[in-house]
Amino acid sequence: MSQTNAIKHQLKLTDASAILQAEAGELVLLLGVTGSGKTTWLKRLAHLADMPKGLSLEAGEPVRMSFDQQPPIWLGQNVGEELCFGLKRQPELETLMACLQQWGLPELGLSSELKGLNRLQAIRLTLAGMALAKPALVLLDAPTDALSVETATILCKEISDWATDSNTIVVVASNRWHDWQPVASQIWVTSSVNELPQVKDNI
């Protein structure tokens, strides 16, 4: 799944006493109990919510974010439109089909309807669209929480490999931490929306 970004971006969160930093190609797992602010922190990294006073963010562009929601909210009318939504330039047909193949969707065509996709197909299609955008930062909210452990393990490995190959920083918030622990390069633990997450020393 190699679509390398030439620029190696960084993600940096800073307050008066600490710095959280992720380099291009890293996969960061964001943990915390329910209600601790995992989704809020993802929104902040996407510039969709304000940072607390005294905390600063440095992140490359573009940023892509995905929430796990059923049924999915699609932006296009079919697979092809969904893949290309938001892109500045329409990719070649061969590029689009290769991307579907790389993300495990060889059964789909560009004219395939979106409403018939199962949960795993929907996640893979979202990831394929993100990959085409060549983002600096990808934010995923609970992408594997509703999948079987076996399926989640495979998808986590694929996302980690893509992050490395493409020099993309991926931050994943998940309640199923055991899905992501084997592939995470860092673990950040949040206990409050008002305080910088802490780095977990032992992964």
C-alpha positions as a Markdown table, in Angstrom:
| # | Residue | x | y | z |
|---|---|---|---|---|
| 1 | Met | 0.0 | 0.0 | 0.0 |
| 2 | Ser | 2.8 | 2.4 | -0.8 |
| 3 | Gln | 1.7 | 5.9 | -1.5 |
| 4 | Thr | 4.6 | 7.8 | 0.0 |
| 5 | Asn | 4.4 | 11.4 | 1.1 |
| 6 | Ala | 7.6 | 13.2 | 0.2 |
| 7 | Ile | 7.3 | 15.6 | 3.2 |
| 8 | Lys | 7.8 | 14.0 | 6.6 |
| 9 | His | 5.3 | 15.7 | 8.9 |
| 10 | Gln | 5.2 | 15.9 | 12.7 |
| 11 | Leu | 2.4 | 16.1 | 15.1 |
| 12 | Lys | 3.1 | 18.0 | 18.3 |
| 13 | Leu | 1.0 | 18.9 | 21.3 |
| 14 | Thr | 2.6 | 21.2 | 23.9 |
| 15 | Asp | 1.7 | 22.7 | 27.2 |
| 16 | Ala | 3.8 | 24.5 | 29.9 |
| 17 | Ser | 5.3 | 21.3 | 31.2 |
| 18 | Ala | 5.2 | 18.6 | 28.5 |
| 19 | Ile | 5.4 | 17.8 | 24.8 |
| 20 | Leu | 3.6 | 15.0 | 23.0 |
| 21 | Gln | 5.2 | 14.3 | 19.6 |
| 22 | Ala | 4.6 | 11.8 | 16.8 |
| 23 | Glu | 6.7 | 11.5 | 13.6 |
| 24 | Ala | 5.7 | 10.6 | 10.1 |
| 25 | Gly | 4.8 | 6.9 | 9.8 |
| 26 | Glu | 3.9 | 6.5 | 13.5 |
| 27 | Leu | 0.6 | 5.0 | 14.7 |
| 28 | Val | -0.4 | 6.5 | 18.1 |
| 29 | Leu | -3.1 | 4.7 | 20.2 |
| 30 | Leu | -5.2 | 7.1 | 22.3 |
| 31 | Leu | -6.7 | 5.4 | 25.4 |
| 32 | Gly | -9.0 | 6.5 | 28.2 |
| 33 | Val | -12.0 | 5.3 | 30.0 |
| 34 | Thr | -15.5 | 6.2 | 28.6 |
| 35 | Gly | -16.1 | 9.9 | 29.0 |
| 36 | Ser | -12.4 | 10.8 | 29.3 |
| 37 | Gly | -12.3 | 12.8 | 26.1 |
| 38 | Lys | -10.8 | 10.5 | 23.4 |
| 39 | Thr | -13.2 | 11.8 | 20.7 |
| 40 | Thr | -12.7 | 15.4 | 21.8 |
| 41 | Trp | -9.0 | 15.1 | 21.5 |
| 42 | Leu | -9.4 | 13.7 | 18.0 |
| 43 | Lys | -11.6 | 16.7 | 17.1 |
| 44 | Arg | -9.0 | 19.0 | 18.5 |
| 45 | Leu | -6.3 | 17.4 | 16.4 |
| 46 | Ala | -8.6 | 17.9 | 13.3 |
| 47 | His | -9.1 | 21.6 | 14.3 |
| 48 | Leu | -12.8 | 20.9 | 14.8 |
| 49 | Ala | -12.7 | 21.8 | 18.5 |
| 50 | Asp | -10.7 | 24.4 | 20.5 |
| 51 | Met | -7.7 | 23.6 | 22.4 |
| 52 | Pro | -7.6 | 24.3 | 26.2 |
| 53 | Lys | -5.9 | 27.5 | 27.2 |
| 54 | Gly | -2.2 | 27.1 | 27.4 |
| 55 | Leu | -2.0 | 24.2 | 25.0 |
| 56 | Ser | -0.7 | 24.4 | 21.4 |
| 57 | Leu | -1.0 | 22.1 | 18.4 |
| 58 | Glu | 1.3 | 21.7 | 15.4 |
| 59 | Ala | 0.1 | 19.3 | 12.7 |
| 60 | Gly | 0.6 | 19.0 | 9.0 |
| 61 | Glu | -2.1 | 19.2 | 6.3 |
| 62 | Pro | -4.3 | 17.7 | 5.0 |
| 63 | Val | -6.0 | 15.9 | 7.9 |
| 64 | Arg | -8.6 | 13.2 | 7.5 |
| 65 | Met | -10.9 | 11.9 | 10.3 |
| 66 | Ser | -13.3 | 9.1 | 10.5 |
| 67 | Phe | -15.9 | 8.2 | 13.1 |
| 68 | Asp | -17.4 | 4.7 | 13.5 |
| 69 | Gln | -21.1 | 5.2 | 13.0 |
| 70 | Gln | -23.9 | 3.0 | 11.6 |
| 71 | Pro | -25.3 | 3.5 | 9.2 |
| 72 | Pro | -22.3 | 5.4 | 7.7 |
| 73 | Ile | -22.8 | 8.9 | 6.4 |
| 74 | Trp | -21.6 | 8.9 | 2.8 |
| 75 | Leu | -20.6 | 12.0 | 0.8 |
| 76 | Gly | -20.9 | 10.4 | -2.6 |
| 77 | Gln | -23.6 | 8.5 | -4.4 |
| 78 | Asn | -21.5 | 5.5 | -5.3 |
| 79 | Val | -18.0 | 4.0 | -4.6 |
| 80 | Gly | -16.2 | 6.1 | -7.2 |
| 81 | Glu | -17.7 | 9.4 | -6.0 |
| 82 | Glu | -16.9 | 8.5 | -2.4 |
| 83 | Leu | -13.3 | 7.7 | -3.2 |
| 84 | Cys | -12.9 | 11.0 | -5.1 |
| 85 | Phe | -14.8 | 13.3 | -2.7 |
| 86 | Gly | -12.6 | 16.3 | -1.7 |
| 87 | Leu | -9.8 | 15.5 | -4.0 |
| 88 | Lys | -8.3 | 18.4 | -6.0 |
| 89 | Arg | -7.7 | 16.2 | -9.0 |
| 90 | Gln | -9.6 | 13.2 | -10.3 |
| 91 | Pro | -7.3 | 10.1 | -10.2 |
| 92 | Glu | -7.0 | 7.9 | -13.2 |
| 93 | Leu | -9.3 | 4.9 | -13.4 |
| 94 | Glu | -6.3 | 2.5 | -12.9 |
| 95 | Thr | -5.4 | 4.4 | -9.7 |
| 96 | Leu | -8.8 | 4.1 | -8.2 |
| 97 | Met | -9.1 | 0.4 | -9.0 |
| 98 | Ala | -5.7 | -0.3 | -7.6 |
| 99 | Cys | -6.6 | 1.5 | -4.4 |
| 100 | Leu | -9.7 | -0.6 | -4.0 |
| 101 | Gln | -7.6 | -3.7 | -4.5 |
| 102 | Gln | -5.0 | -2.6 | -2.0 |
| 103 | Trp | -7.6 | -2.0 | 0.7 |
| 104 | Gly | -9.2 | -5.4 | 0.2 |
| 105 | Leu | -12.2 | -4.4 | -1.9 |
| 106 | Pro | -11.6 | -6.1 | -5.3 |
| 107 | Glu | -15.3 | -7.0 | -5.4 |
| 108 | Leu | -16.4 | -3.4 | -5.7 |
| 109 | Gly | -16.6 | -1.3 | -8.9 |
| 110 | Leu | -16.7 | 2.5 | -9.1 |
| 111 | Ser | -20.4 | 2.4 | -9.8 |
| 112 | Ser | -21.2 | 0.1 | -6.9 |
| 113 | Glu | -23.9 | 1.4 | -4.5 |
| 114 | Leu | -22.9 | 2.4 | -1.0 |
| 115 | Lys | -26.0 | 1.3 | 0.9 |
| 116 | Gly | -25.2 | -2.4 | 0.5 |
| 117 | Leu | -21.8 | -2.3 | 2.0 |
| 118 | Asn | -21.2 | -4.2 | 5.2 |
| 119 | Arg | -19.3 | -2.7 | 8.2 |
| 120 | Leu | -15.9 | -3.9 | 7.2 |
| 121 | Gln | -16.3 | -2.8 | 3.6 |
| 122 | Ala | -17.4 | 0.6 | 4.7 |
| 123 | Ile | -14.3 | 1.0 | 6.9 |
| 124 | Arg | -12.0 | -0.2 | 4.1 |
| 125 | Leu | -13.7 | 2.2 | 1.6 |
| 126 | Thr | -13.2 | 5.1 | 4.0 |
| 127 | Leu | -9.5 | 4.2 | 4.4 |
| 128 | Ala | -9.1 | 3.9 | 0.6 |
| 129 | Gly | -10.5 | 7.4 | 0.2 |
| 130 | Met | -8.2 | 8.7 | 2.9 |
| 131 | Ala | -5.2 | 7.1 | 1.2 |
| 132 | Leu | -5.9 | 8.8 | -2.1 |
| 133 | Ala | -5.9 | 12.2 | -0.4 |
| 134 | Lys | -2.3 | 11.5 | 0.8 |
| 135 | Pro | -2.9 | 13.1 | 4.2 |
| 136 | Ala | -0.3 | 14.1 | 6.7 |
| 137 | Leu | -2.5 | 13.1 | 9.6 |
| 138 | Val | -5.3 | 10.5 | 9.9 |
| 139 | Leu | -7.6 | 10.3 | 12.9 |
| 140 | Leu | -9.7 | 7.2 | 13.5 |
| 141 | Asp | -12.4 | 6.9 | 16.1 |
| 142 | Ala | -13.1 | 3.3 | 17.2 |
| 143 | Pro | -12.6 | 1.8 | 13.7 |
| 144 | Thr | -12.3 | -1.8 | 14.9 |
| 145 | Asp | -14.5 | -1.8 | 18.0 |
| 146 | Ala | -17.4 | -3.5 | 16.3 |
| 147 | Leu | -15.3 | -6.1 | 14.4 |
| 148 | Ser | -14.3 | -9.6 | 15.4 |
| 149 | Val | -10.9 | -9.9 | 17.0 |
| 150 | Glu | -9.5 | -11.8 | 14.0 |
| 151 | Thr | -10.8 | -9.2 | 11.5 |
| 152 | Ala | -9.6 | -6.3 | 13.7 |
| 153 | Thr | -6.1 | -7.8 | 13.9 |
| 154 | Ile | -5.8 | -8.0 | 10.2 |
| 155 | Leu | -7.1 | -4.4 | 9.6 |
| 156 | Cys | -4.9 | -3.0 | 12.3 |
| 157 | Lys | -1.8 | -4.5 | 10.7 |
| 158 | Glu | -2.9 | -3.1 | 7.3 |
| 159 | Ile | -3.4 | 0.4 | 8.7 |
| 160 | Ser | 0.0 | 0.3 | 10.5 |
| 161 | Asp | 1.8 | -0.9 | 7.3 |
| 162 | Trp | 0.1 | 1.9 | 5.3 |
| 163 | Ala | 1.1 | 4.5 | 7.8 |
| 164 | Thr | 4.7 | 3.4 | 7.6 |
| 165 | Asp | 4.8 | 3.1 | 3.8 |
| 166 | Ser | 3.1 | 6.5 | 3.2 |
| 167 | Asn | 4.8 | 8.5 | 6.0 |
| 168 | Thr | 1.3 | 9.2 | 7.4 |
| 169 | Ile | 0.7 | 9.9 | 11.1 |
| 170 | Val | -2.3 | 7.9 | 12.4 |
| 171 | Val | -3.9 | 8.5 | 15.7 |
| 172 | Val | -6.5 | 5.9 | 16.8 |
| 173 | Ala | -8.9 | 6.3 | 19.7 |
| 174 | Ser | -10.3 | 2.9 | 20.8 |
| 175 | Asn | -11.8 | 1.1 | 23.7 |
| 176 | Arg | -10.5 | -2.2 | 22.3 |
| 177 | Trp | -6.8 | -1.3 | 23.1 |
| 178 | His | -5.7 | -4.9 | 22.7 |
| 179 | Asp | -6.5 | -4.7 | 18.9 |
| 180 | Trp | -4.0 | -1.9 | 18.4 |
| 181 | Gln | -1.3 | -2.4 | 21.1 |
| 182 | Pro | 0.8 | -4.8 | 18.9 |
| 183 | Val | 1.1 | -2.1 | 16.1 |
| 184 | Ala | 1.2 | 1.1 | 18.1 |
| 185 | Ser | 4.5 | 3.0 | 18.3 |
| 186 | Gln | 3.2 | 5.2 | 21.1 |
| 187 | Ile | 0.2 | 5.1 | 23.5 |
| 188 | Trp | -1.3 | 8.3 | 24.9 |
| 189 | Val | -3.6 | 8.1 | 27.8 |
| 190 | Thr | -6.2 | 10.8 | 28.4 |
| 191 | Ser | -8.0 | 11.2 | 31.7 |
| 192 | Ser | -9.5 | 14.7 | 31.1 |
| 193 | Val | -10.5 | 16.9 | 28.2 |
| 194 | Asn | -8.7 | 19.8 | 30.0 |
| 195 | Glu | -5.3 | 18.1 | 30.5 |
| 196 | Leu | -2.6 | 16.9 | 28.0 |
| 197 | Pro | -2.7 | 13.1 | 27.5 |
| 198 | Gln | 0.1 | 11.2 | 29.2 |
| 199 | Val | 2.5 | 8.9 | 27.4 |
| 200 | Lys | 2.3 | 5.3 | 28.5 |
| 201 | Asp | 5.9 | 4.1 | 29.0 |
| 202 | Asn | 5.4 | 0.4 | 28.5 |
| 203 | Ile | 3.6 | -0.5 | 25.3 |
